[in-house]
Amino acid sequence: MAYSQAQLDALEAALAKGERRVTFGDKTVEYRTVEELAAAIKEVKRGLFDDAVNTGLWPRAPRQVRITTRKGT
């Protein structure tokens, strides 16, 4: 299932407030325990990371900048 950053933000906000009920648009989910909510956050993070890997957004191409200087001419 594809997850969104907004879903992750809502889950993390609920955890920070100590709530177990999370609303995504028109759907509301109530988790039985805080541990269950934390497991949902891990699942969403894993899904977002997998999507980023599959689309080539992660890992990014390494970039290097090399600066060479010499004293004098």
Backbone hydrogen bonds in HBPLUS format (Angstrom, degrees):
<---DONOR---> <-ACCEPTOR-->    atom                        ^
c    i                          cat <-CA-CA->   ^        H-A-AA   ^      H-
h    n   atom  resd res      DA  || num        DHA   H-A  angle D-A-AA Bond
n    s   type  num  typ     dist DA aas  dist angle  dist       angle   num
A0007-GLN N   A0004-SER O   3.17 MM   3  5.31 125.5  2.48  97.4 110.1     1
A0008-LEU N   A0004-SER O   3.25 MM   4  6.65 158.2  2.30 146.9 152.2     2
A0009-ASP N   A0005-GLN O   2.88 MM   4  6.13 159.9  1.92 151.0 156.7     3
A0010-ALA N   A0006-ALA O   2.99 MM   4  6.17 155.4  2.05 143.8 149.9     4
A0011-LEU N   A0007-GLN O   2.99 MM   4  6.24 158.8  2.04 150.2 155.7     5
A0012-GLU N   A0008-LEU O   2.92 MM   4  6.14 167.4  1.93 155.8 159.1     6
A0013-ALA N   A0009-ASP O   2.90 MM   4  6.02 151.5  1.98 144.6 152.7     7
A0014-ALA N   A0010-ALA O   3.04 MM   4  6.19 156.2  2.10 144.1 150.1     8
A0015-LEU N   A0011-LEU O   3.00 MM   4  6.27 157.3  2.05 148.8 155.2     9
A0016-ALA N   A0012-GLU O   2.95 MM   4  6.11 155.4  2.01 144.4 151.0    10
A0017-LYS N   A0013-ALA O   3.06 MM   4  6.26 144.1  2.19 142.4 151.3    11
A0018-GLY N   A0014-ALA O   3.02 MM   4  6.10 116.8  2.44 136.7 152.5    12
A0019-GLU N   A0014-ALA O   2.88 MM   5  4.98 144.6  2.01 155.7 152.6    13
A0018-GLY N   A0015-LEU O   3.15 MM   3  5.01 146.0  2.27  95.8 106.0    14
A0031-TYR N   A0020-ARG O   2.79 MM  11  5.17 166.6  1.81 152.1 151.0    15
A0022-VAL N   A0029-VAL O   2.76 MM   7  5.30 165.2  1.78 159.2 163.3    16
A0029-VAL N   A0022-VAL O   2.77 MM   7  5.30 165.6  1.79 160.8 165.0    17
A0024-PHE N   A0027-LYS O   2.77 MM   3  5.27 154.4  1.83 156.2 164.4    18
A0027-LYS N   A0024-PHE O   3.00 MM   3  5.27 171.5  2.00 132.6 132.4    19
A0037-LEU N   A0033-THR O   3.25 MM   4  6.58 150.0  2.34 138.7 146.2    20
A0038-ALA N   A0034-VAL O   2.87 MM   4  6.19 154.2  1.94 148.9 156.3    21
A0039-ALA N   A0035-GLU O   2.92 MM   4  6.16 148.7  2.02 142.4 150.8    22
A0040-ALA N   A0036-GLU O   3.03 MM   4  6.30 146.0  2.15 139.8 148.8    23
A0041-ILE N   A0037-LEU O   3.02 MM   4  6.37 150.2  2.11 146.2 154.2    24
A0042-LYS N   A0038-ALA O   3.05 MM   4  6.37 156.9  2.10 146.2 151.8    25
A0043-GLU N   A0039-ALA O   3.00 MM   4  6.25 154.8  2.07 144.8 151.5    26
A0044-VAL N   A0040-ALA O   2.97 MM   4  6.22 158.8  2.01 150.9 155.9    27
A0045-LYS N   A0041-ILE O   2.93 MM   4  6.15 164.3  1.96 153.2 157.7    28
A0046-ARG N   A0042-LYS O   2.91 MM   4  6.08 157.3  1.96 147.1 153.5    29
A0047-GLY N   A0043-GLU O   2.93 MM   4  6.16 156.9  1.99 146.1 152.4    30
A0048-LEU N   A0044-VAL O   2.89 MM   4  6.14 159.6  1.93 153.7 158.8    31
A0049-PHE N   A0045-LYS O   2.95 MM   4  6.13 157.5  2.00 148.3 154.5    32
A0050-ASP N   A0046-ARG O   2.90 MM   4  6.11 162.0  1.93 150.5 155.6    33
A0051-ASP N   A0047-GLY O   2.95 MM   4  6.15 158.1  2.00 147.0 152.9    34
A0052-ALA N   A0048-LEU O   3.00 MM   4  6.21 153.8  2.07 143.0 150.1    35
A0053-VAL N   A0049-PHE O   2.91 MM   4  6.21 154.6  1.98 152.4 159.2    36
A0054-ASN N   A0050-ASP O   2.91 MM   4  6.09 164.0  1.93 151.7 156.2    37
A0055-THR N   A0051-ASP O   3.01 MM   4  6.14 142.8  2.15 144.2 153.1    38
A0057-LEU N   A0052-ALA O   2.87 MM   5  4.97 130.2  2.12 156.1 158.8    39
A0058-TRP N   A0052-ALA O   3.21 MM   6  5.38 139.3  2.38 121.5 116.2    40
A0056-GLY N   A0053-VAL O   3.21 MM   3  5.20 154.4  2.28 100.3 108.0    41
